[in-house]
């Protein structure tokens, strides 16, 4: 609700809290977590699960996070799901917090964690109205006030307006690691990756380690000389908070890495840093993408992934757009169908790619987890490092020079392929998403091929895992200290991630999501390609029937019973043991009065 006049909001100590927006809108609720004052940018996230990962995500630094899910805190707080060393949000806004956690892993309640780390929160407000306000007017500065921080409404609004804006905010330095640390590979060490920490989440190096990658997490102030001293096979740019236009240091470092042709992978803030390093502009979104069910289209394959996202800035560009960079041609590879926002890009003539979403999925769906396999394949195809097994080369050997950009055949033109799936005319593999960098595969070729280039020396023996790649390597860190096993099975010796796909016949289609196929003439498809049955919403026949999208479920259920049952109820098979067609549909509703014959029959059926 909105305040009126300038009456004093509340007295200290009565448990009242206020969410104050910079445009003067004020929501009144009760204190949740610590009491005091918190200032930041008000944003909302639509995830119905994973609130602990959200609160500890460094990308939310200096933001007041509003949960659209009404009930928060049911599973309490544990010691395993943190994505950083502390809660990162500036403030927290919920509708109906759980008063008692109920989960076997919980070590305390959510409110206890907020209070212990000094995070000021508010509960009991109409979060639906607050979200609608932010959607219509955009993310804006806000403040949460409680206890001794309360004052007259105009004074609170003025405090909010005096706080710094998110646009132009330089925040990654506040969340980066102070010293280098190492996350060891699970099983055999196949690659060494230098990861620039501008707000990295714990699950990202954990996902790489599961693929045999030893990850050296470096401070944001690291130099290219420090990276080269690690002899890395790849370079990773992490997620993080703030405006990418202020990240001059990481952008300059990324350009130096691109000049050295070190395979590069970026996530979220890393996508924006790569974009600026390639000469693209970035801009602030109206209210951003924050949730765990946001669709993304990969244009090379048509594949749609449901992704976890958390970003308020984006890279300028259009779907499928190709553009020139100082390092060769690049292309916009992914976009969001909701608003056309750029969600990924890749180099065509250089080994680099990035995505705006979070394939580490903490929390969220795992549709994009294969991007870590693509990064491993990119390092295999572009052996510029010599620390890992798959890309090791003798001391003093130079990396293979990259060929000049080639002319690709027109769309729809038939091209012959060799047994490995490489285009015999161009030396490039199929655009199936397996090589995000755009396909410098340097495969064998015959007639019409470009001039041959020098080949890399044969891989040498594995260096001793006991010896760090350089004297600058940091201490080893186990991100799963209480688990007997790592985050995933160790890859087999000598096998790169995704090897099963690589061994498939060359004419097999790319492993994309299969859509239902309808033969010409309108006949329905048969067999495994037939379209599966879909869930059906009840049909609204006329006035007086509740809207299935907005009405309470009990009203819809009663309406369906009056109309003769839910869709498909007659087709349900009876349970062979109980004889019921469903757990509820054969019960009297509403329940019969206590003591009646129907009530006694229902009680006997329950037993």
KAKA-V911180 format. One line per field, one symbol per residue. ss: DSSP state (A for helix, B for strand, O for the rest). phi: phi as a letter, one per 30 degrees, with the letter a starting at -180 (. if undefined). burial: 1 if it has 9 or more other C-alpha atoms within 8 Angstrom, else 0. A space follows every 10 residues. Layout:
# KAKA-V911180
ss: ???
phi: ???
burial: ???
This chain:
# KAKA-V911180
ss: OOOOOOOBOO OOOOOBBBBB BOOOOBBBBB BBBBOOBBBB BBBBBOOOOO AAAAAOOAAA OOBBBBBOOO BBOOOOBOOO OOOOOOOOOO BBBBOBBOOO OOOOOOOBOA AAAAAAOOOB BBBOOOAAAA AAAAAAAOOB BBBBBBAAAO OBAAAAAAAA AAOOOOOOOO OAAAOOOOOO BBBOOOOOOO BBBBBBOOOO OAAAAAAAAO OOBBBBBBOO OOOAAAAAAO OOOBBBBOOO OOOAAAOAAA AAAAAAAAAO OOBBBBBOAA AAAAAAAOOO OBBBBBBBBB BBBBBBBBOO OOBBBBBBBB BBBBBOOOOO OBBBBOOBBB BBBBBOOOOO OBBBBBBOOO OBBBBOOOOO OOOOOOOOOO AAAAAAAAAA AOOOOOOOOO OOOOOOOOOO OOOOOOOOOO OOOOOOBOOO OBBOOOOOBO OOOOOOOOOO OOOOOOOOOO OOOOOOOOOO OOOOOOOOOO OOOOBBOOOO OOOOOOOOOO OOOOOOOOAA AAOOOOOOOO OOOOOOOOOO OOOOOOAAAO OOOOOOOOOO OOOOOOOOOO OOAAAAAAAA AAOOOOOOAA AOOOOOOOOO OOOOOOOOOO OOOOOOAAAA AAAAAAO
phi: .cdbibddda cejcidbbcc cddjdbccbc dbidckbbbl cdbbbcdcbi dddddcdddc eibcccdddd cbjdcibbcc cdcadadcdd abbbdbdddb dbadcdclcd ddddddcicd bbbidddddd deddddcjdb dabcbaiddd adeedddded dddddddjdc cdddcdddbd bbcdddiddc bbbccddckd cedddddded cicdccdcdd ddcddddddd hddabbcddl cjdddcdddd dddddddddd hdebbbbhed ddddedddjd dbbcddbicb lbbcdbccdd cidcccbcba acbbcdlbei dcbdbdckdb bdcbbcddbi ddcaaaddcb daaabdccdd hbckdcecdd dddddddddd dbdccacddd bdbdeidddd ddddecdcdd ejddbdbddc iddddcicdd dcidbddjjd chddbbeidd edcdcdddec ddddddcdda ddddddbcdb dccdcddadd dddicdeidd ddddeddddd dcddcdccde jidddbiddd dddcdcdddc dadjddddcb dedddddddd dddjjdeidd ddddddccid dadbdccdbd ededjddddd ddddddd
burial: 0000000000 0100111111 1100111111 1111111111 1111111001 1111111111 1111111111 1111111100 0111001111 1111111100 1000010111 1111101111 1111111001 1011100111 1111111001 1110011101 1010110111 1100111001 1111110111 1111111111 1111111111 1111111111 0101011011 1111111111 1111011001 1111111100 1111111111 1111111101 0101011111 1111111110 1011111111 1111111111 0000100111 1111111001 1111111111 1111111111 1111111110 0111111111 0111111111 1110000001 0000000000 0000001100 1111111110 1000111111 1000100010 0000000010 0000000010 0011000000 0000011001 1000011000 0000010000 0000000000 0000100011 0000000000 0000110100 1000111011 1000010000 0001100000 1100000000 0100000011 0100000
